[in-house]
């Protein structure tokens, strides 16, 4: 699943759901979607913290 783009993963999940495929398979797809969403959220939080720290450092230099 690591080789699938986010779009391919979601499309696969929706198609598998539409075809009423095995619940275990749907669960695996959903787990990967949830993992990627979590990773994306963590990445955003880290970026906010980094930018906040950078603004603080720059602000201190110009005081």
Backbone bond lengths (Angstrom), bond angles and torsions (degrees), N, CA, C in turn:
res aa  C-N    CA-C-N  psi(-1)  N-CA   C-N-CA  omega(-1)  CA-C   N-CA-C  phi
1 X - - - 1.446 - - 1.513 112.13 -
2 X 1.300 117.28 -20.69 1.464 121.04 -178.95 1.530 111.16 -64.38
3 X 1.340 116.65 -20.87 1.462 120.48 -177.95 1.525 112.25 -85.72
4 X 1.323 117.22 -9.92 1.458 121.07 178.94 1.526 110.05 -83.58
5 X 1.326 115.71 139.33 1.461 119.02 172.22 1.527 107.50 -70.69
6 X 1.315 116.40 166.74 1.465 119.82 177.44 1.527 110.52 -58.24
7 X 1.322 116.07 -42.54 1.463 120.79 -179.73 1.536 111.16 -62.83
8 X 1.313 116.84 -44.15 1.464 120.65 178.94 1.529 111.10 -63.77
9 X 1.319 116.33 -39.24 1.460 120.98 179.70 1.524 110.91 -62.94
10 X 1.320 116.48 -47.43 1.464 120.33 -179.50 1.523 110.69 -66.11
11 X 1.330 116.82 -41.77 1.466 120.83 177.55 1.522 110.47 -60.99
12 X 1.318 116.32 -41.24 1.468 120.88 178.44 1.518 111.12 -63.14
13 X 1.330 116.34 -43.11 1.460 120.15 178.96 1.527 110.60 -61.78
14 X 1.319 116.70 -47.44 1.465 120.41 -178.90 1.527 111.81 -62.58
15 X 1.328 116.94 -40.85 1.468 121.15 179.14 1.528 110.39 -67.57
16 X 1.324 116.87 -42.11 1.466 120.70 178.61 1.527 110.47 -62.64
17 X 1.328 116.22 -39.34 1.469 121.01 177.89 1.529 110.05 -65.47
18 X 1.332 115.61 -44.96 1.466 121.43 179.38 1.532 111.12 -59.56
19 X 1.320 116.42 -39.04 1.465 121.66 -179.34 1.519 113.00 -83.61
20 X 1.330 115.68 1.09 1.466 121.83 179.61 1.536 111.53 55.43
21 X 1.327 115.11 46.35 1.461 119.79 179.64 1.525 110.30 -73.56
22 X 1.291 114.73 173.06 1.465 123.59 -175.09 1.536 111.68 -50.84
23 X 1.324 115.66 135.68 1.469 121.39 179.92 1.527 112.27 -59.85
24 X 1.318 116.93 -34.27 1.468 120.10 179.51 1.533 110.55 -65.33
25 X 1.332 116.21 -41.71 1.464 120.89 177.38 1.527 110.73 -64.39
26 X 1.326 116.76 -44.99 1.459 120.75 176.19 1.527 110.69 -59.13
27 X 1.319 116.17 -39.78 1.460 121.20 178.77 1.514 112.09 -62.42
28 X 1.330 116.66 -40.62 1.464 120.30 178.49 1.528 111.23 -64.10
29 X 1.330 116.16 -43.77 1.457 120.03 177.79 1.528 110.69 -62.56
30 X 1.316 116.50 -45.63 1.474 121.64 -179.56 1.524 110.66 -62.77
31 X 1.319 116.81 -39.72 1.463 120.66 179.09 1.534 110.50 -61.54
32 X 1.321 116.96 -41.60 1.469 121.01 178.85 1.529 110.64 -67.60
33 X 1.321 117.26 -39.48 1.464 120.84 176.87 1.529 109.73 -61.77
34 X 1.320 116.60 -47.10 1.468 120.87 179.02 1.522 111.28 -60.51
35 X 1.335 116.94 -41.69 1.462 121.93 179.34 1.531 110.26 -60.68
36 X 1.329 116.24 -45.71 1.466 119.58 -179.19 1.522 111.50 -66.64
37 X 1.318 116.90 -37.50 1.461 119.84 176.92 1.528 110.42 -63.60
38 X 1.330 116.48 -42.13 1.465 121.02 178.63 1.522 110.31 -63.33
39 X 1.324 117.01 -45.75 1.468 121.11 179.84 1.520 110.66 -60.81
40 X 1.328 116.04 -40.23 1.458 120.66 178.83 1.527 110.39 -63.68
41 X 1.331 116.29 -41.77 1.465 120.71 179.50 1.530 110.22 -64.48
42 X 1.315 117.16 -45.20 1.464 121.35 179.34 1.528 109.54 -60.48
43 X 1.317 116.85 -43.17 1.463 121.39 179.90 1.533 110.13 -60.34
44 X 1.331 116.32 -42.18 1.463 119.86 179.33 1.523 111.49 -65.01
45 X 1.321 117.14 -40.96 1.470 120.92 179.13 1.525 110.13 -63.24
46 X 1.321 116.95 -43.89 1.470 121.03 179.20 1.531 110.14 -62.38
47 X 1.328 117.25 -41.02 1.464 120.13 178.78 1.527 110.83 -62.96
48 X 1.315 117.79 -41.99 1.463 121.47 179.24 1.524 110.17 -63.04
49 X 1.326 116.50 -44.22 1.474 120.37 179.60 1.530 110.03 -63.30
50 X 1.328 116.56 -44.28 1.459 121.00 -179.89 1.530 110.82 -62.33
51 X 1.340 116.59 -46.94 1.463 119.86 -179.77 1.522 111.57 -63.97
52 X 1.313 116.30 -38.47 1.462 120.45 178.31 1.530 110.37 -62.98
53 X 1.314 116.53 -43.63 1.468 120.76 178.67 1.525 110.12 -65.16
54 X 1.324 117.53 -40.12 1.462 121.04 -179.91 1.526 110.88 -64.05
55 X 1.321 117.14 -42.35 1.456 121.12 178.34 1.518 110.34 -62.93
56 X 1.314 117.12 -39.46 1.465 121.41 179.13 1.525 110.55 -63.66
57 X 1.325 116.42 -45.08 1.475 120.69 -179.80 1.514 110.43 -63.33
58 X 1.317 116.79 -46.00 1.468 120.55 -179.36 1.524 109.59 -63.84
59 X 1.328 117.09 -42.00 1.462 121.07 178.69 1.518 112.26 -60.88
60 X 1.324 117.08 -38.31 1.460 120.95 179.91 1.521 111.70 -68.48
61 X 1.295 117.05 -32.11 1.476 120.91 179.64 1.518 112.01 -68.36
62 X 1.305 116.91 -29.59 1.470 119.88 -174.95 1.528 112.77 -101.00
63 X 1.322 117.64 13.71 1.463 119.75 177.13 1.492 110.91 -90.07
